[in-house]
Amino acid sequence: MFTGIHEHTIDKKGRTSLPARYRNALIDGAYISVGIDKNLVIYPIEYFEALGKEISSFSLADPIARKYRRRMFSKAELIEFDANGRFLVPPYLRDEFNFQDGDKIIFTGSDEYIELWTAEGWKQAEAETFHDENVTEEFAKLLSNRYV
């Protein structure tokens, strides 16, 4: 399980370092792809492959399913970590999500995967997630439907 919030930087070559507490779970590598919330996501290989099987079961005749498939797989890359947990954020993902040399990268644990944010993106997501009363009410509905 991935939990917590960790801050690192990205260097001029596009490398950053995976937080130490996440490294053992990703010894064999991981996939990095675009997230749904204008962020990047790091998935353990097994989780990404299971997610891929589920997405592949969606009908090709469904245009939304095709777009979702395209979104998940066209920008996904297998990444490897060096002995210090460093990895390369692919250039096209750095450009698209505006990760620049020296910028802070925020890693947030999200149970079975890790989200990567720019500092500004995380500030917005954090405000929406933790300080928006409407979202808090929706969380309550989600939980009450689940545990009733």
GIJO-V565283 format. One line per field, one symbol per residue. burial: # if it has 16 or more other ideal C-beta (glycine too) atoms within 10 Angstrom, else .. Layout:
burial: ???
This chain:
burial: .#...#.#.#...#.####..#...#...######...######...#..##................#..#...#..#.#.....####..##..#.#...#.#####...######..##..#.......................
